[in-house]
Amino acid sequence: MANFGIKQDSLILGSIKERVRRSVKGKAKRAYIDAEGNLLSSTFDLAIANILNFANVEYFYRKPVLIGKKKLVPAFTTKWGFIVTDEKDFVELRQVLPSKKVLYVGRAKEASTLAEIGAPISSFDIDSETDTEKLESIFMDDPSFAFDYSHILPWTKKCSVLHGHTSSVIVELIGQPNKGMIVDFGDVKRIVKETLGRMDHKLFISKKYIAEKEGGSYRIKFNGPNGEFDLKLPKDSTLLMEGEATIENIGDTVLRLLSPKMPRQVQGIGVYVYEGLNKGSHIMTLLKGK
């Protein structure tokens, strides 16, 4: 397992958090993606988008509305009216477009003043320790997050022969803390260990080198810099990959196996996969629908 210093640990903690931000006019804003591929600015907006998509309602996100020389930008525009998440936007739209329907969506404590004037609102209470605008990352560097594997890269000189590595894995998770916690470390440890167990002591090779499938075996054939290879491999101890068995693609495989098992509150995941002690790959993704 690699020995990280304080500076490297800081980079690890910040890497996903920084990458999922987008820059708008010099300001870093957290980005969420709806089913239409729009970049949304908050979880409120993502929740509204998910509801509109579920109800099959067409909408425009942050589409400017020009009233004379005044430009207003409601969160959502539909054929029936506007949905806003800011009290000021609600008041301004009602003033300049009194004939249009405007719905305010926000926290209960923010909606109380609007309720007094009979405004249509949709509000909810949240735990006082949960910040819906706060995005954080955690990481786990556990000695048990390791697996042994062999692989073949047929087009390379050095790695076109069967050889093996021991890989260690660091896992990063991003999400919104609930009562100060994104996810229980114990739950993550169990999921990661189960996932890596499926990869442990397997031979990784691209499926394009399969010449035959014989019962419980694969026959692998290829010509490389070190000559012609013809191998018979047990299916149970072989992990076939779509691409070549590089450390980058192995990292992608770890990520794809882990992602579906993550708790709902985890919005993004990244992994560092080491090939030995001092080299490897880092790959990350936002989880769709979260």
C-alpha positions, 0 to 999 in steps of 0.5 A, spaced: 500 500 500 502 506 498 504 511 503 501 518 502 503 524 505 499 530 508 499 534 501 497 527 497 492 526 502 489 533 501 489 532 493 485 526 494 480 529 498 479 535 493 480 531 487 472 529 486 469 535 489 473 540 484 472 536 478 464 536 479 464 543 479 463 547 473 466 555 472 460 560 470 463 567 469 469 566 474 464 563 480 465 555 481 458 552 482 456 545 483 453 541 478 447 536 477 445 533 471 438 531 469 435 526 465 435 531 459 442 532 460 441 539 463 446 542 468 442 544 474 445 548 480 442 545 486 439 539 489 432 542 489 432 543 482 434 536 480 428 534 485 423 538 481 426 536 474 425 529 476 418 530 478 417 533 471 420 528 467 416 523 471 410 526 470 412 527 462 412 535 463 416 538 458 420 544 461 426 549 460 431 550 465 433 557 467 430 560 460 430 567 461 424 571 460 424 578 457 419 583 460 421 590 456 428 591 458 427 587 465 430 580 464 427 574 469 430 567 470 425 562 473 428 555 475 423 552 470 418 554 465 413 550 462 407 551 458 402 552 464 407 557 468 413 558 472 417 554 477 421 558 482 426 556 488 427 563 490 422 568 493 425 574 490 424 571 483 416 569 485 415 576 487 418 579 481 414 574 476 407 575 480 408 583 479 410 583 471 406 577 469 400 577 474 396 572 469 401 567 469 401 561 474 408 561 479 409 556 483 415 557 489 418 550 491 423 551 497 424 549 505 418 550 509 422 556 513 423 560 507 416 559 504 412 561 511 412 569 508 409 567 501 404 563 505 401 569 508 400 572 502 396 566 499 402 564 494 402 557 491 408 553 494 411 547 495 415 546 501 418 541 506 422 540 512 429 537 512 433 535 518 437 541 521 444 537 520 443 536 513 445 542 508 442 541 501 447 545 498 453 542 501 457 537 497 463 533 500 467 528 499 470 522 503 475 517 502 477 510 504 484 507 504 484 500 507 489 495 507 483 490 505 482 493 499 487 489 494 486 484 489 491 480 485 491 479 478 494 477 472 493 480 465 496 480 458 497 486 453 498 482 446 501 488 442 506 490 447 513 487 448 514 487 455 507 485 457 505 480 451 507 475 456 502 472 462 504 476 468 501 478 475 500 484 479 498 486 486 493 492 486 491 496 492 485 501 491 483 507 494 475 509 494 472 516 494 465 518 495 461 525 494 454 526 496 451 531 501 452 529 508 446 527 512 447 528 520 454 530 518 455 523 514 455 522 507 455 514 508 457 509 514 464 507 513 462 500 515 457 499 509 462 502 504 468 497 506 463 491 506 461 493 499 468 494 496 471 488 499 465 484 496 466 487 489 474 486 489 473 479 491 470 478 484 476 480 481 481 477 485 486 472 482 483 472 475 486 473 469 484 479 465 484 479 458 480 483 452 475 478 449 477 480 442 482 474 443 477 469 444 478 464 439 474 458 441 469 457 447 469 450 449 465 448 455 468 451 461 474 454 458 476 459 453 481 458 448 485 465 447 490 466 441 494 472 438 501 473 435 505 479 439 512 481 439 514 475 443 511 470 438 504 466 437 500 464 444 495 459 444 492 458 451 486 455 454 483 458 460 478 456 465 472 461 465 471 461 472 478 464 473 478 469 467 475 476 467 473 478 460 474 485 458 471 490 452 477 493 451 485 491 453 487 489 460 490 496 461 490 499 468 486 504 466 480 499 463 481 495 470 480 502 474 474 503 469 471 495 471 472 497 478 468 503 478 462 500 474 462 494 479 462 499 485 457 504 482 450 500 482 452 498 489 452 505 492 447 508 497 442 513 494 445 519 497 452 517 494 452 522 488 459 521 485 464 515 486 472 515 484 477 510 485 485 510 485 487 503 482 495 501 483 499 497 479 504 495 484 506 501 489 507 507 485 503 507 479 496 506 477 490 510 474 484 514 477 477 514 474 471 518 477 464 518 475 457 522 477 452 517 478 446 518 474 439 519 477 442 521 484 
